[in-house]
Amino acid sequence: MPPVGLAIVGCGWAGSRHAAALRAESVEPLWAIDTDPQLAASVAGDSPTTCASTDLQAALEDTAVTAVDVCLPHHLHVDACLRAIAAGKHVLCEKPLAPSVAEADRLVEAAEQAGTLLMVAENEVFDARYREFRRLLADGVIGRPALVQATRECYTEMSFIAERPWWLRADEAGGGILLAGGIHDFAKLRLIVGEVSLVYALRPRQRFTQLETEDTVVIALRFADGSAGTLVESFFMLDATTATGEEVHRLRVDGDDGSLELAGADRLSLTNADGTREIVVDRSDTFRLEVREFLSCLASGREPETSGRRQRRNLELVEAAYESIRSGQPVEV
């Protein structure tokens, strides 16, 4: 693989994890960029070859930089990505690619015109549990899927909010639980079950009052294969002071001949005519796997599994859910 000159833009929670993943793949970032010099210095660490800076333009003008890893607050993604693409750099951008489909399309078009690679850092697509889930369903272990049930609860802890005060604000986050967590779940449901054709979303009363956007959404789904499902996205704390606890992810698919569900951080549970058994799956560092995909695509020129073109669909589904909440009607997508 040819050497990759990479600049990390945004050195908070996501940026620090991307840096660790890149180093695990033997790629030392050339630049660590953040408006907070201390965060930039933290990601640069003791590396003599990583420049900590607040100046994105300097990194974009560096001819040794071939790719930019954007880990900024949501509302800053589009500008940073467009600047990087205009400078001829390949781009890895944390999800969501943009706050809206229209803005995501601007990025996809710009990258296509420039001939640069645009990948969304959608790490849950690389989770070994979901990939094994997909393989088992494709092998027909439970027959044709009929009912899909997915839940995400308590997406955050106090440290999450402390590191991302922008996330509470509608104009900077672009959305609430749907854009923070729901977009992940749309990505993995599409991976496992297939395309979604209808979304019907309901928003209950707000409990997390410091969050300017939605804290809970319940969604009924219709998939292209005729199966149906529910997706529940919820922060179950009441405010920032009660933000504690691990994320809870549930996923179950019932088919004609049995059921398959998550049974923990490293296993699935399969029930069919042969009885019930647990399937152990190796724990995966999803940040490292998504970075590995980006580096592989840079070397080969192939389209990433989570390219901007492919991942814009998740934003379409998020927008459909918002439209359904506003209209009180199901939305075909």
N, C-alpha and C positions, 0 to 999 in steps of 0.2 A: 504494500500500500504506500503510495507517495506521501510525503510529509504533509500534515495538515496544520496550517497556521490559523489558529482560532481565537476569537475574542468573545468573552462572556460579557453580556450587557445586562446588568442587574445582578447584584451580588447578595441578595437576601436569601430566604429559605430555599427557593428553587435553584437560584444560581449556585449556591454552595453545594447542593447535591449534584448538579450537573458537573461542577468542577471535579468533585470526587469521582464521579463516573468516568469522566474523560481521563483522569489520571490513572484510574484502574485499567483503562484501555491504552495506556502508555502515550497519551496525548497531553502534553503540558500546554495550557492556554498561554498565548502570547500577551493577552491583555485581560485585565479584570476591570470592568468599567462600572462605576456607580456614582450617583450624585453625593453619596455619603463616602468620603475618603476612607473611613474606618472599615466599612463593609468591603470596599474594593481591596484594601490591604489585607483583610482577613481571608478573602478568597485567593489572593496572590500568594499569601503565606510566605514561606522562606525561599520560594522558587526564584533563582537568579535570572530566569528567562521570562518571568511573567511581570508585566508592567501594570501596576495599580494606578488607575487614573480616573478622573471625572470627565474626560474629554472623549466622547464617542467619535467625533470627527477625526481626531488624530488616529484612532484605531482604523477607521475606514480608509484613511489615506495611506496606511501602512501596506506596502505592496506584499509583505510577507503574510498578511492576513488573507486567507482564502475563504473563510466561513465565519459567520456570526451566530452566536447562540443567545437568543433574546429571552430573558427571564424577568421581564419588567411587569409592573401592574398592567391590568388588562387594557386600560385606555391608552397606554403608550405603545402597544404592540405595533399598530399599523405604521406609525411614523418611523419607528426604529427599523422595521422590516423594509419599508420602502426606501429608506436611506441606504440600507445595506445592499439591497438589490440594485439600486442605482449605481452603487460603487462597484458592482460586479461580483459581490460576495454571495456565496451560498448561505442559506438561512435555516437554522433550527429554531422554532419558536414554541415556547410553552403554550399549552392550551389555555383558553380558547385562542385560536389563531387571530381572531378579531372579535369585537363586541357584536358584530352583525354580519349577516351573509353578504350584504352589499360590499362591506369593507373587506371581507375575506376574498371576495371575487376580484377586487382591485389588486390584492396581493398575488393571487394566483395568476392573473393576467400579466402583471408586471414581471413576475418570475419567468413565465413562459416567453415573454418578449425578450427578456435579457438572457435567456438560456441558462438561468441559474436554478439550482435545486432549492425547493421550499418544502420543508418537512415540519409537521406539527409534533411536538413532544407530548404525545398521548400515551403515557406510560402503561395504563391499564390494559391496553391491547397486547402488551408483551408479557403480561402476568401468566405464568405457567399454568395456573389453575384454570383460567378461562380458555386457554388454548387447548388444554386437555378436555375441558367441557365441550368445546367445539368438535374435537376429534371423536369423542364418544358419541355425540349426537349424530354426527355424519356416519358413524359405523352402525347406527340403528339400534343401539343397545336398549332404548326405551320406545322404539317405534316412532311414528310420526308425532312430533311435538304438538300439544294442544293448548296447554296453559303455562304461561311464564310469569313468575313472581320474583320481583327484585326490590330490595330495600337498601337505602343508605341512611344511616343515622349518626348523629353527633360527629359531624365532619371535622370538628376543630377542638383545640385546647386553648388555654389562655395564651400560650406562647405563639400560637397561630395568629391571634388577634394583635398581640403586642408587636409582632414583626410585620403585620400588614394592616395598619390602621385604615388604609385606603379601601380595604375590602368591605368596610361597613358603609361606604358612601356609594350611592347609586351612580353618580356621574363618573366615578373612577372604576368601580367594579363592573359596571355595565349590566349587572343582574345579581341575583342572590344565589340560593341553593341550586337553581337550575343551571346557571352558568358555571358555578364552582364545582358542583358534584354531578348534576344531571347529565352534563355533556360527556363525562366519563362513562356513565351508565348507558347512554345511547350508543357510545362507541363499542362497548363490550357486548351489548345485546345484538347490535348489528353483526359483530364478529361471530357470535355464538348461534343466533337464531336466524338472522337474515334481515332484510330491509323492513322498516316500519312503514306502513301505508296510511295509518290513521292515528291521531293523537287527540285525546279528550282530557283536559287538565282542570283540576279544581284547586283553589287556594283557600285554606281555612284561615281563621282569624290569626293575626300576628301575635306571637308571644315574645319573640326576641326583638324588643322595641328599639334597641340601639342599631339594629340592622335596618337600613333604609329600604331594602328590597325584600323579596319573599324569603321566609324562613322554612316554609313547608309547602310541598306540592304533591298532590296525588294524581297519578296519570293512568288512564286506561289506554291500552295500545292494541292496535290490530297489525299483525305482521303480514307480509306479502304472501306467505305460505298458507294463510288462513288461520293460524294460531292467534290467540289473544293473550293479553297479559296486563299486569299492573306494575307500576313503578312508583315507589314512595321515596321522596327525598325530604329529609327533615333534620333540622338542628333541634335536638330535644332539650337544650339548655334554654333558660329564660332570658339571660342577659350575659354580658361579657364576664361578670363575676362568677357565673356558674358554668363557664365553658371549660369542661374537663371530661376526661374519659376517652377511650379509644373509639375509632370508627367502628361501626357495626355494619357489615355487608352481608346481605342474604340474597341467595339466588337459587331458585328451584324451577325445574322444568318437568312437567308431567306430560307423558305421551301415551300412546295407545297401549304400550306394553310395560310401563313402569315409570319411575321417576329418577331424576338425577339432581343433586343439590350440593351446595357448598357445605362442608362439615367442619370447617376450621381454616386456619391460616395455611395449612399445607395438605389438605385432603378434600376429597369429594365423597359423597355417599350415593351409591347406586342400588336401587331396588327394582328387581324385575323377576321373571319366572324362576331365575336361579337363586332367589333370595336377596338378602341385603349384604353388601360388602363395602368396605371403605377402600378408596384408591388414594394412595399417598403420592403427592406431587412435590418435587423439589422446590424449595423456596427460591424465588428468583429476585434478583436485584433489578427491578423494572427500569430504573433510571439508567443503569449500565447497559441493559439490553436495548433501550431506545437509542442511546448514544452509539452503540455498536452498529445498529441499523443505519444511522446517519453516516457514520464513517464508511461502512460498506458501500452505501449508495454513492458517496463521493468518489470512491475508488472505481466502482463499476459503471457509474452513469445511469443505473436503473432507477425507476421511480420508487420512492420509499413506500412501504406499506401504509404509512400514515402521512402521505403527501398532503399538501394543502388542497389539492383537487379532490382527493378522496375524503378528507376530513371535514370539508365544508358542509357535508350532509348532516353531521352532528349539530352544527349551528342551525341548519334548516329545521331540525326537529325541536331544538330549544325555542326557536322563534315561533314554531307552530304551537308549542305549549303555551307560550305567552299570549298568542292570539286567541287560543281557546279559553284561557282565563278571562281575557277581556270580553270576549263575545258570549261566553257561556255555551258555546257550541263545539262539537267535534270538528277537527280540521284534517282534511285529507292532504297527504304530502307525497 
